[in-house]
């Protein structure tokens, strides 16, 4: 049985005893609670999308929006968004009232959640370029990241 963070004592005594007695594991509902957290879902989406787009390359929020907005024309002359999955993540979570994706909203969100690990990755400061903060994704757990990227890519 995997322990919960710094609750090794509780996990080995109370939790293990409950499970041994045939009771439900008190942590079984934990993942559904975590998945219901809108900030966690937003951060997971942004982290996975950012990693898929830029890997660990430091990037500004404005560069991310520019990347997501890239369009080309298909054979029929129709405009097609090149990075539609990333654009959808940004537009769902970081659009203003007019529906425009705002780099400032992205930067503020990343700053509030930097170093918070989700899916085996986290945002870190990556320096500055022309006075703008660069953000990069740092891998903290490659196995967890690979698992989550597989799910992410299958949903895209």
C-alpha positions as CSV (number, residue, x, y, z in Angstrom):
1,X,0.0,0.0,0.0
2,X,1.5,3.3,-1.1
3,X,1.7,6.0,1.6
4,X,0.4,9.5,1.4
5,X,3.2,12.1,1.5
6,X,4.3,12.7,5.1
7,X,1.5,10.6,6.6
8,X,3.5,7.4,6.8
9,X,2.5,6.8,10.4
10,X,-1.2,7.3,9.8
11,X,-1.0,5.2,6.6
12,X,0.8,2.3,8.2
13,X,-1.3,2.2,11.4
14,X,-4.8,3.5,10.7
15,X,-5.2,3.1,7.0
16,X,-3.6,-0.3,6.9
17,X,-5.6,-1.5,9.8
18,X,-8.9,-0.4,8.2
19,X,-8.0,-2.2,5.0
20,X,-6.9,-5.3,6.9
21,X,-10.3,-5.3,8.7
22,X,-11.9,-5.4,5.3
23,X,-13.0,-1.7,5.2
24,X,-12.6,0.4,2.2
25,X,-9.3,2.2,1.7
26,X,-9.9,5.8,3.0
27,X,-7.9,7.1,0.0
28,X,-9.9,5.4,-2.7
29,X,-12.0,8.5,-3.3
30,X,-9.0,10.8,-3.3
31,X,-8.4,10.7,-7.1
32,X,-12.0,11.7,-7.9
33,X,-11.7,14.6,-5.5
34,X,-8.4,15.7,-7.1
35,X,-9.9,15.4,-10.6
36,X,-12.8,17.6,-9.6
37,X,-10.5,20.4,-8.6
38,X,-10.8,23.0,-11.4
39,X,-7.4,24.6,-10.7
40,X,-5.7,21.2,-10.8
41,X,-7.4,20.3,-14.1
42,X,-6.5,23.7,-15.5
43,X,-2.8,23.3,-14.4
44,X,-2.6,19.7,-15.7
45,X,-4.0,20.7,-19.1
46,X,-1.6,23.7,-19.4
47,X,1.4,21.7,-18.2
48,X,0.8,18.8,-20.6
49,X,0.0,21.1,-23.5
50,X,3.0,23.3,-22.9
51,X,5.3,20.3,-22.5
52,X,3.9,18.8,-25.8
53,X,4.5,22.1,-27.6
54,X,7.8,23.2,-26.1
55,X,9.3,20.3,-24.1
56,X,11.6,22.0,-21.6
57,X,12.5,25.1,-23.8
58,X,11.9,28.4,-21.9
59,X,9.1,30.3,-23.5
60,X,7.1,33.4,-22.8
61,X,3.3,33.4,-22.4
62,X,3.1,35.6,-25.5
63,X,5.2,33.2,-27.5
64,X,2.9,30.4,-26.4
65,X,-0.2,32.3,-27.6
66,X,1.5,33.1,-30.9
67,X,2.4,29.4,-31.3
68,X,-1.2,28.3,-30.5
69,X,-2.6,30.9,-33.0
70,X,-0.6,29.7,-36.0
71,X,-2.8,29.1,-39.0
72,X,-2.1,27.7,-42.5
73,X,-4.4,27.1,-45.5
74,X,-5.3,23.6,-46.5
75,X,-5.7,22.3,-50.0
76,X,-9.2,23.8,-50.2
77,X,-8.0,27.2,-49.1
78,X,-9.5,26.9,-45.7
79,X,-7.7,28.2,-42.6
80,X,-6.5,25.4,-40.3
81,X,-5.1,25.9,-36.9
82,X,-1.7,24.2,-36.8
83,X,-1.7,23.5,-33.0
84,X,-5.5,23.2,-32.3
85,X,-5.1,21.1,-29.2
86,X,-2.9,23.7,-27.5
87,X,-5.1,26.5,-28.7
88,X,-8.1,24.8,-27.2
89,X,-6.4,24.5,-23.8
90,X,-5.4,28.2,-23.9
91,X,-8.8,29.5,-25.1
92,X,-10.7,27.4,-22.7
93,X,-8.9,28.6,-19.6
94,X,-7.2,31.9,-20.5
95,X,-9.6,33.9,-22.7
96,X,-10.9,37.4,-21.9
97,X,-14.6,38.5,-22.3
98,X,-14.0,39.0,-26.0
99,X,-12.8,35.4,-26.4
100,X,-9.2,36.4,-27.0
101,X,-6.4,34.4,-25.4
102,X,-4.5,36.7,-23.0
103,X,-0.8,36.0,-22.3
104,X,-1.1,38.0,-19.1
105,X,-3.7,35.5,-17.7
106,X,-1.4,32.6,-18.6
107,X,1.6,34.2,-17.0
108,X,-0.3,35.1,-13.8
109,X,-1.7,31.6,-13.5
110,X,1.8,30.0,-14.0
111,X,3.3,32.3,-11.5
112,X,0.7,31.4,-8.9
113,X,1.2,27.7,-9.6
114,X,4.9,27.5,-10.3
115,X,6.8,24.6,-8.8
116,X,3.5,22.8,-8.2
117,X,3.9,19.3,-9.5
118,X,1.2,17.7,-11.6
119,X,1.5,14.8,-13.9
120,X,5.2,14.5,-13.1
121,X,6.1,18.0,-14.3
122,X,6.0,21.6,-13.0
123,X,6.6,25.1,-14.3
124,X,9.8,26.8,-13.4
125,X,11.1,30.2,-14.2
126,X,13.4,30.1,-17.2
127,X,14.9,33.6,-17.1
128,X,13.8,36.6,-19.2
129,X,13.8,37.6,-22.8
130,X,13.3,41.3,-23.7
131,X,12.0,41.9,-20.1
132,X,9.4,39.2,-20.3
133,X,9.5,36.2,-18.0
134,X,10.3,32.8,-19.6
135,X,8.6,29.7,-18.3
136,X,9.8,26.2,-18.7
137,X,8.5,22.8,-17.8
138,X,10.7,20.7,-15.5
139,X,10.3,17.0,-15.5
140,X,10.1,15.6,-11.9
141,X,8.9,12.1,-12.6
142,X,9.4,10.7,-16.1
143,X,7.3,7.6,-15.5
144,X,4.3,9.7,-14.4
145,X,4.8,12.1,-17.2
146,X,4.9,9.4,-19.8
147,X,1.7,7.8,-18.4
148,X,-0.1,11.2,-18.5
149,X,1.3,12.2,-21.9
150,X,-0.1,8.9,-23.3
151,X,-3.5,9.8,-21.9
152,X,-3.2,13.4,-23.1
153,X,-2.3,12.4,-26.6
154,X,-5.1,9.8,-26.8
155,X,-7.6,12.5,-25.8
156,X,-6.3,15.0,-28.4
